[in-house]
Amino acid sequence: MGFHPGGLFGIQLDCRNGVARLALRGELDMATARKLEEHLMLVEQDGVGAVLVDLRDLTFVDSTGLHTFLKAKSRAADNGHRFALVGANGQLKRILEVTATQEEFDEQEGVRLLAQFTRSSPRTSVGAEWSSDG
């Protein structure tokens, strides 16, 4: 399923090598952040060692989306699993800089988790996908 311009938001979830990867596409905003929050909380309850949010196909993030990332990072610290973002575009990097939250998200941790996720081994669960017309 390819990217469709015009605000379509989607989440592709896959688990492999102890990492739950949520690949986002489209626009993450007040209308779609709740769905991401639900997906994050589900994978956190599954007892994975790490949660990786892949932002490479995300075209827009507002403050609600940023708040969703910060809450997930806080839950990870409380629950003893790792949380990272990977593939932030210029717009999100600028938001992180302006809000002084860039230190919350270690880009190298995201790269390490992506490498762990992509290391050759079978999936531990079947992928799931969700999308909405935002």
C-alpha positions in Angstrom: 0.0 0.0 0.0 1.7 3.2 -1.2 1.6 6.7 0.3 -1.4 8.8 -0.7 -1.0 12.6 -0.4 -3.7 14.6 1.3 -3.3 13.7 5.0 -3.8 9.9 5.0 -2.2 8.6 8.2 -1.1 5.0 8.5 0.8 2.8 10.9 2.6 -0.4 9.9 3.4 -2.6 12.9 6.0 -5.4 12.9 7.8 -7.2 15.7 11.2 -8.8 15.1 14.3 -9.5 17.3 12.6 -8.0 20.4 11.9 -4.7 18.7 8.4 -3.5 17.8 8.7 -1.1 14.8 5.8 1.2 14.1 6.3 2.7 10.7 4.3 5.9 10.3 3.2 7.6 7.1 1.2 10.7 6.3 0.3 13.4 8.9 0.5 12.9 12.7 -1.7 15.5 14.3 -4.5 16.1 16.8 -6.8 13.9 14.6 -4.5 10.9 14.4 -2.3 11.0 17.5 -4.8 9.0 19.5 -4.5 6.0 17.1 -0.7 6.1 17.5 -1.1 6.2 21.3 -3.3 3.1 21.2 -0.8 1.2 19.0 2.1 2.2 21.3 0.3 1.1 24.4 -0.6 -2.2 22.9 3.0 -3.1 21.9 4.2 -1.8 25.3 1.9 -4.3 27.0 3.2 -7.1 24.9 6.5 -7.0 26.8 8.8 -6.1 23.9 12.3 -5.0 24.8 12.2 -1.9 22.6 9.8 0.2 20.7 11.0 2.0 17.5 8.9 4.6 15.7 10.0 4.9 12.1 9.3 8.4 10.8 10.8 8.1 7.3 7.4 8.4 5.6 5.8 10.8 8.0 5.2 14.1 6.2 3.9 16.3 9.1 3.9 16.3 12.9 2.2 18.8 15.2 2.6 19.4 19.0 0.1 16.6 19.7 2.3 14.1 17.9 5.3 15.3 19.7 3.5 15.0 23.0 2.6 11.4 22.0 6.3 10.6 21.5 7.3 12.2 24.8 4.7 10.2 26.7 5.8 7.0 25.1 9.4 7.8 26.0 8.4 8.4 29.6 6.5 5.1 29.8 9.5 3.3 28.4 11.7 4.7 31.2 9.1 3.7 33.8 8.6 0.2 32.4 12.2 -0.7 31.5 12.1 -0.9 27.8 13.8 1.2 25.2 12.1 3.8 23.0 13.5 5.6 20.0 12.6 7.5 16.9 14.4 7.0 13.6 14.2 8.9 10.3 12.9 12.3 11.5 12.6 14.8 8.7 13.7 18.4 8.8 10.3 19.6 10.0 10.3 17.3 13.0 13.9 18.0 13.8 13.1 21.7 13.8 10.2 21.1 16.2 12.5 19.1 18.5 15.0 21.9 18.4 12.5 24.7 19.0 10.9 22.9 21.9 14.3 21.9 23.4 13.3 18.2 23.3 15.9 16.9 20.9 17.9 15.6 23.8 15.0 13.3 24.7 15.5 11.3 21.6 18.9 9.8 20.8 19.1 9.4 17.0 21.9 6.9 17.3 19.6 4.7 19.6 17.1 4.7 16.8 19.7 3.6 14.3 20.9 0.8 16.6 17.3 -0.4 17.1 16.6 -0.3 13.4 19.8 -2.4 12.8 18.6 -4.9 15.5 15.1 -5.0 13.9 16.4 -5.6 10.4 19.0 -8.3 11.4 18.1 -11.5 9.7 15.6 -13.6 11.7 12.0 -14.5 11.5 9.3 -12.2 12.7 7.9 -12.9 16.1 4.5 -11.7 15.2 2.5 -11.0 12.1 2.5 -7.4 11.0 -0.6 -5.2 11.2 -1.5 -2.1 9.4 -4.0 0.7 10.1 -4.8 3.8 8.1 -7.3 6.6 8.0 -8.2 9.4 5.8 -7.3 11.8 8.7 
